[in-house]
């Protein structure tokens, strides 16, 4: 049976996030608010938990989830070859709706799916998400929806789709944008936008002039 907590109630918030951290540590799933949409979250270093996340969404290993970070400095532990371009992007757009795909640290003991040696990372601009991430460390987080359906912008929408596959639903109120993050892929020979979102190609080209868009 799933549990649901309203973290707009400040008096219970710390207790809820502590319980969420315990649940994630045991390999179970959470639904959490982010600055874009609601996300379904799992311990990024538990292969079984990530597999359960993908199964709950109806996705295969060919669609690995991004990893949300509690602070920008965490990128050094997850991404191989952090360079001036990545640092410039994170300095300007983090916390915020920009996901960066880059080469993963080869020493990491995890299994996010068929990543081909890459990892997608983001630091969300949401106090609830960051408070939870500060307790759990990096979480694998994908939009809280069944594959093919719109991403949930409320805890109600997420629960209607994901049901008892999720242990705890964290209700942080409606997410106003309803738009998933922009994804920039820096793992190939030419930087490209892999998904359009709130941050535009024009904004990104101020830092990455050679960036190509989806159709490029």
N, C-alpha and C positions, 0 to 999 in steps of 0.2 A: 504494500500500500504506500503510495506516494505521500509525502508531506509537503506542506506549503507554508511559507512564512513571509509576512509583509515587513520588509526592512525599512519602510518609512517610519516605523515605530522605533525611535532611537533607543528606547530602554531595552529592547531585546536584540538589537542589531549585532552587538559583539558576540552574544551567545549563539546567534544563528550562524554567523560566519565561522565561529569555532567548530560548530557541529558540521558545517559544510566541509571544512578542512578535514575533519575526521572521516567523513563519508568519502571524500575524494581519495584519501589515503588508503581506504579499504577497497578501492577499485570500482566504486559505484558512481553513478552519473548525477550531475546537477544541471538545472537550467538557471541561468543567471542573466541579469540585465547588463547590457553594454551601452556604449554611447551611440551605437547604430541600431541594432536589433537585439532581440533576446538570443542567447547562445546556449547550446547544449555542451557541457564541459566534462572533461575527464582528465585524470592524471596523465600528463604527457609521457611519463616514463613507465606507464603500465600498458603493455601491449594488449592485455585482456580488456582493460577499460576502454582503450581506443577502439578496439574491435567492437565492443558493445555500443559505443557511440555511433559508429558507422552502421551497425545493424539497426539501431533504433531509428536512424534516418532513412534506412533502405538504400544505403550507398555501399559501393564496393571499395576495395583497397586502392582502386585507381583514382579515388577522389580524397586524398588525405586531408585531415583538418589542419587549419592554421594553429599556431601556438600564441596565446596571449601572455604578455610579460608584465610583471609588477613595476618594473622600472626600466628605463632605456639602457642602463649599463648591463642588464642581463643579456643583451644581445651578444656580448663578447663570449659568453659561455656556450652559446648555441650556434652561432654563425662563424664559419671559417673565412678568414681573410676580410675582416671588417675594414673598409677603406674610407677615404675621405668622402666619397659619394654617399655611402650608407650613413656616415656620421652627419653629413649635411642634411640628408632627408629626415633622419630621426630628430635632429635638433630643431628643424622647422615644423615638422608635422606630427611629432609625438609629444604628449599623448594625443591621439586623434585617429581619424578614419583612413589610415594608410597601412596596408599590409605589404611587407617586403618579402619577396622570395629570393633566397640566396643559398649558397652552398652551406650545408650543415657541417658542424664540427664532426670529423670522422670518428672521433673517440666516443661519441655519445652512445649510451646503451639504451636505445629506444626503438620503437617500431610504429611509425605513424601511418604506415601503408606504403604504397608504391611511390615514394618521393624521388627516386633516382638521385639520391644524395643531396637533396635540397630540403629546405625548411621555409615555411611561410610564418613570419613573426609580426606581431603588432602590440603596441601598448595602448590600451583603450583610455579614452578621456571620460571616465565614469567613476565617481567616488565609491560606489558599491562594488564594482568589479575590481578596482584597485585595492580596496580594503580586503577583499577575499583573496586576491592574488598575493598580497603581502603575507598571508598565512600559508598558502598552498605552494607557492612558487609557480613556475610555468604550467599552464593548463592547455590541453588541446581543446579548442573551442570552435564549433561550427554553428551556423545559424540553426535556431531551434525550430525545425520544421521537418516534415516528411519530404524526401527528395521529390522535386517537381512542384511543390506547393510554395506559396509565398512565405518568406521568413516571418516568424512571429514578432509582433511589436508589443504584445502584452503577455503576461504570464498565463492568462486564460487561453489565448490562442495556442501557446506552446503546449499547455496541458491537454488541450483538446486533440492535438495531433500525436503527442508522444506518450501520453497516459502513464501507466505504471512502469514503463521502461526507465523512467527517471526517479531517483530516490527523493530528491528535494527540489522543489520549485521556489526560487527566490523572487518574490514579487517586489519590484522596485518602481512600479508605475509604468505608464505607457511610454514607449520610445517614439519620440515625435518624428524623427527623420524617416524611419522605415526603409532606409537605404543602406545596403551593405557597403563595406569599406572599398575604396579603390585598391586594386592590387597591381603592384609594379614588380616585374620579374627581372632580377639582375643576375640570374644564374647562367644566361646564355651569352653568346658573342655580342648581341645587341640588346640593350635594355628595351623592354616593351611593357605596355599596359596589358595585363592579363584579364582585368575586369574593370570596367568604368564604375565610378562612384562619386562621392562628394568632392574629392580632390581632383581637379581637372588636369588634362594633359598639359595645358598651358602653364599651370602652376608648377608641375613637375619638371617641365623643360627649363625652368629658370635654374634648376640645379643639374638636370640631366638633359642637355641640349639634343643629344642624339636619340632620345627616346622615340620609339614608334608606337602608334596606337594599335588597337586590336586589328584593324583592317590593313595595317602595314605589314 
